Amino acid sequence: MEKNPTIKIKDITIKIHPKVYEPAEDSELLINNLTEVKNKSVLDVGTGTGIQAINAKKQGAKKVIGIDINPYAIETAIENIKLNKLDANKISFIESDLFNSIKTEYKFDVILFNAPYLPTTEEEKLEKYLNYAFDGGIDGRKVLDRFIKEVSNYLKENGVIQIVQSSLTGEEKTIELLKKYGFKAEKTASMKFPYEELQIITGWKNGK
């Protein structure tokens, strides 16, 4: 069996890794509902295999940076740049715990975040690196709320953010917190399942 097999989503070929979150329905939901990125700078937070960063570049973004706390994700994403024949000068990946490795002097037009949104108890935790992709703490908001509080520092004045989350995380909680930090926010896409609804929450800085 191939050690690290590849999968294809739309026109993107992705090498997967056992210690990296494999793109699933939530990934496709964001790909299918990506905000306008043509000629814009994009930061993909929690990039995983790099699929959202790669999609943004394919949709015309001028510069894309993907960040992830998982070093295996960064290695895999770099391999996926090559698989998709993209210019490594225009798309890059950096190991970072949320924004810790990003300087606030450089601000982005669009910031994407497929958050670790699942409410998770100690008994439900997974192997270390995979756990980063899923574990949202007891209420699913541990990482998401931190992201919302910090994201404005890295976003241009009329920038846009898109968050992937679950209805289990609390749609209204996310929207209200975004409003508290100066965003106009609404649910712009969703996908229903028997036990939850996957959601795209889009926020416009300064209400634009």
C-alpha positions in Angstrom: 0.0 0.0 0.0 1.2 3.5 -0.8 2.6 5.2 2.3 1.1 8.6 1.6 -1.7 8.2 -1.0 -3.2 11.1 -2.9 -6.8 12.2 -3.2 -8.4 14.6 -5.7 -11.0 17.3 -4.8 -12.1 19.3 -7.8 -8.9 20.2 -9.7 -6.7 19.8 -6.7 -4.5 16.8 -6.1 -3.6 16.3 -2.4 -1.1 14.0 -0.8 -2.4 13.0 2.6 -0.5 12.0 5.7 -1.6 9.9 8.8 -0.7 12.7 11.2 -2.5 15.5 9.1 -6.2 16.1 8.9 -7.5 14.7 5.6 -9.8 17.1 3.7 -13.4 16.2 4.1 -16.9 17.8 3.7 -15.9 20.9 5.6 -13.0 21.4 3.3 -15.1 21.1 0.3 -17.7 23.5 1.7 -15.1 26.2 2.0 -13.7 25.5 -1.4 -17.1 25.8 -3.0 -17.9 29.0 -1.1 -14.6 30.8 -1.1 -14.9 34.6 -1.0 -13.3 36.6 -3.9 -9.6 36.3 -3.7 -8.4 37.3 -7.2 -5.3 39.6 -6.9 -5.6 39.5 -3.1 -3.3 38.3 -0.3 -4.6 35.3 1.6 -3.7 33.7 4.9 -4.9 30.2 5.5 -4.9 29.4 9.2 -4.7 25.7 10.2 -3.8 24.9 6.6 -3.4 21.1 7.1 -2.7 19.5 3.7 -2.7 23.0 2.2 -5.9 22.5 0.2 -7.4 25.9 1.0 -4.2 27.7 0.3 -3.8 25.9 -3.0 -7.4 26.6 -4.0 -7.0 30.3 -3.2 -3.9 30.4 -5.4 -5.7 28.6 -8.2 -8.6 31.2 -7.8 -6.2 34.0 -8.6 -4.8 35.1 -5.2 -1.6 37.1 -5.7 0.1 35.7 -2.5 -0.9 33.0 -0.2 0.6 31.9 3.2 -0.6 28.8 5.0 0.1 28.3 8.7 -0.3 25.3 11.0 0.9 24.2 14.4 1.5 20.7 13.0 5.0 20.3 11.4 3.7 17.3 9.5 1.1 19.5 7.9 3.7 22.0 6.8 5.8 19.2 5.2 2.7 17.8 3.5 1.5 21.2 2.2 4.9 21.9 0.7 4.8 18.6 -1.1 1.3 19.5 -2.4 2.5 22.8 -3.9 4.8 20.7 -6.1 2.0 18.2 -6.9 -0.2 21.0 -8.1 2.7 22.8 -10.0 2.3 26.1 -8.2 5.0 28.8 -7.9 6.6 28.4 -4.4 7.4 32.1 -4.5 3.7 32.9 -4.5 2.5 30.3 -2.0 4.3 29.3 1.2 3.8 27.5 4.5 5.0 28.3 8.0 4.8 26.4 11.2 2.8 28.6 13.6 0.4 28.3 16.6 -2.3 30.5 15.2 -0.6 33.9 14.4 2.5 33.5 16.6 4.9 33.4 13.6 3.1 36.1 11.6 4.3 39.8 12.0 1.5 42.2 12.5 3.1 44.6 10.0 2.0 42.3 7.2 -1.7 42.4 6.8 -3.9 40.2 4.5 -7.0 40.9 2.4 -8.5 37.5 3.2 -8.0 35.1 6.2 -9.4 31.6 6.1 -9.8 29.3 9.1 -11.1 25.7 9.2 -11.2 25.7 12.9 -10.8 22.8 15.3 -14.4 23.1 16.2 -15.5 19.9 17.8 -16.4 19.9 21.5 -13.9 17.5 23.0 -13.5 15.9 26.4 -10.2 14.5 27.7 -11.4 10.9 26.9 -12.1 11.9 23.2 -8.7 13.4 22.5 -6.7 11.9 19.6 -3.0 11.4 18.9 -1.2 14.7 19.5 -0.9 16.1 15.9 -4.3 15.0 14.7 -5.9 16.3 17.9 -4.9 19.9 16.9 -7.2 19.6 13.9 -10.3 18.5 15.9 -10.1 19.5 19.5 -12.0 22.7 20.3 -12.1 22.2 24.0 -15.2 21.4 26.0 -17.4 23.8 24.1 -15.6 23.7 20.8 -14.6 27.3 21.1 -11.1 27.1 22.7 -9.1 27.9 19.6 -11.9 29.7 17.6 -12.5 32.4 20.2 -8.7 33.1 20.4 -8.6 33.4 16.6 -11.5 35.9 16.6 -9.9 38.1 19.3 -6.6 38.2 17.4 -7.5 38.2 13.7 -8.1 41.9 13.2 -4.4 42.6 13.9 -3.5 40.7 10.7 -6.3 41.9 8.4 -6.5 44.9 6.2 -9.1 47.6 6.9 -11.7 46.2 4.5 -10.6 42.6 4.8 -12.7 39.5 4.9 -12.5 36.4 7.1 -14.1 33.0 6.5 -14.5 30.5 9.4 -15.5 26.9 9.0 -17.3 25.6 12.1 -20.1 23.3 13.3 -23.5 24.2 14.6 -22.3 22.3 17.7 -19.9 25.2 18.3 -22.6 27.8 18.3 -23.5 29.9 15.2 -24.8 32.9 17.2 -21.9 32.9 19.6 -19.4 33.2 16.7 -21.4 35.9 15.0 -21.9 37.9 18.2 -18.1 37.7 19.1 -17.2 38.8 15.6 -19.5 41.8 15.9 -17.9 42.6 19.3 -14.6 42.9 17.5 -15.8 45.1 14.7 -17.0 42.7 12.0 -20.2 42.5 10.1 -20.8 38.7 10.2 -23.3 36.2 8.9 -23.6 32.5 7.9 -22.9 32.4 4.2 -23.0 28.6 3.5 -23.9 25.4 5.2 -24.2 21.7 4.9 -26.6 19.6 7.0 -25.9 16.3 8.6 -28.1 14.3 11.0 -26.1 15.3 14.0 -24.8 18.8 13.0 -24.7 21.5 10.4 -21.3 22.5 9.0 -21.2 26.3 8.5 -19.2 29.0 6.8 -19.3 32.2 8.9 -18.0 35.2 6.9 -16.9 38.4 8.6 -16.3 41.8 7.0 -13.9 44.0 8.9 -15.4 47.4 9.8 -18.8 46.2 8.5 -17.9 46.5 4.8 
